[in-house]
Amino acid sequence: MYQVLYRKYRPKVFSDVYGQDHVTSTLKNEIKNGRVSHAYLFTGSRGTGKTTCAKILAKAVNCEHNVDGEPCNECEVCKGLDNGSIYDVVEIDAASNNGVDNIRELRDETNYAPSRGKYRVYIIDEVHMLSTGAFNALLKTLEEPPAHVIFILATTEVHKLPATILSRCQRFDFKRIQPETMAVRLKEVAGLEGLNLDDDAAVLIARIADGALRDGLSILDQCAGRSKEINSDLVSEVAGLAGREAMYKLSDCIANSDSNTAMSIISDLYQNSFDMERLCVEMINHFRNFLVAKTVRKSRELIICTDDEYNTILEASKEFTVESIVFALDLFQNTLVTIKGGASARIEVEMAFIKLCEPRMDESIASLLDRVSKLENAIKSGVKVQPTQTAVPAPKEEYIPKDEPKPQPKAEPTPVPMPEPELTPVEEEPPVREQQPVVETPPVEHKTAPPVVNPNETVEFTQWGDFMDVLHRTNIPLFGVLSGSKGYVRGEFFLLDSPNPAVRDFIKLPIHSKSIKAALLEVTGVHFKLGLFKRPAEQSAPKRDPLEDLINQAQGSVNIEFK
């Protein structure tokens, strides 16, 4: 009968145990010096060697010819314990024998002397599954067992054990086996089995196993059933992974905001039976590597991969900011939780990629921080920031080809200024003519108003950014209402073009109309009458993106700075 690899190559001496030198060296010294404890507690994650070390310890203390604390595996006792003919080592599964009666029977058995060996050893696996009554029944015997009895408790959840149990045992913590160490063991086993295991494939299996050598050997066993030539592609196929190439393609789609390609890749993976939950986990690991590469100086030590892939990770991570990586990690983590809660895995993964490729679809603070971070980087690097497609288009009447004469403006539906008395109250100071300098204002370097050749011609107000800066200093509420707006100049009128319907009511108030006129006067040195820019119904402005004005202001700042 075929024996699986993790059973066939289970270590029989301490020196064969990989990745747990801090445990095995201590146990060997205790046996060699005759300082064997009456109770041991082995704790750690699955597949790290707890039960294996317990069995080796049970043989070593009973071995007739142990060498340096190691069992010889040649004497009658060692062979009897291996083949089960000697019953001095008792293994108990606490998951199925967790009652008080089971522990009472065990306690009664401890009074019997060993049949052949020196000690009677009880290995209680998954000891955290014992009931409260069972723990209480074990306490006294565990503290003062007969001289010929040794208890070895093994658990993956040590926090569930009572403090009274912990204080009576000598505790050993088993670490997750490092991928480099596991890859060496996998290559060794593959050689013994006549398999050709690539280095990349060994590292990939170790990464999938997540510190559990038993899981790694199981994956190797599965791959061996397909082919004796084992490479990373075969491992990815057997383990249900999307593969490194797909990971990089998907991350490139996120960096380039290419949701179309991302959806196509996900569809192909789904059609090829790749697990969407596993894809989500792989994307978390993928972006975790990006995060480590961008935030840790010696990142090579923390990323499990080959040297070639590490260089690829460094290059790919340059396409992302730290904020965008953290946003992606949060989104994938939440998606994974939602999938585990029973939601459709494919739909949740597709939604996550859509949000990452189209940040405007997500209104969370993390998404906003990601977008602001990209904007800041663009400003620092001097790159011209393009406004979003939701920006209000310029009126058609402004475009006049150079080689054609200017068309005469139509009477309607040209922008019509609102009657001045309705919008602004009569002020006490006399009206000042256009282009006349203002005496009351301090000597400030004013910019001239846009030249208007024809008083009936409407031109865009190009100093809107300076105008908004003044309003931000003098009238914050009005600044907020006018965000996302623009202005036009037609003769002596300044026309406000805003998608916000509250603008009409705002500028009817004297305090706000005065603020607008004062800001225009400070920026241009000209007194304007106020009006509203009216456009045809079909040209009404769509809903604006919250970051559009910030992008437009940044674009203006970049153009001024690098002019």
Secondary structure, DSSP 8 states (H G I E B T S, - for coil): ----HHHHT--SSGGG--S-HHHHHHHHHHHHTT---SEEEEEESTTSSHHHHHHHHHHHHH-TT-BTTB--S-SHHHHHHHHT---SEEEEETTTS-SHHHHHHHHHHTTS--SSSS-EEEEEETGGGS-HHHHHHHHHHHHS--TTEEEEEEES-GGGS-HHHHTTSEEEEE----HHHHHHHHHHHHHHTT-EE-HHHHHHHHHHHTT-HHHHHHHHHHHHTT-SEE-HHHHHHHHT---HHHHHHHHHHHHTT-HHHHHHHHHHHHHTT--HHHHHHHHHHHHHHHHHHHH-TTGGGTS-S-HHHHHHHHHHHTTS-HHHHHHHHHHHHHHHHHHHTT--HHHHHHHHHHHHH-GGG--SHHHHHHHHHHHHHHHHTT------TTS----GGG---TTS------SSSS-----HHHHS---SS----TT---SSS-----------SSTT--EE-TTHHHHHHHHHHH-HHHHHHHTT-EEEEETTEEEEE-S-THHHHHHHSHHHHHHHHHHHHHHHS---EEEE----GGG------TTHHHHHHHHHHHHHHT-
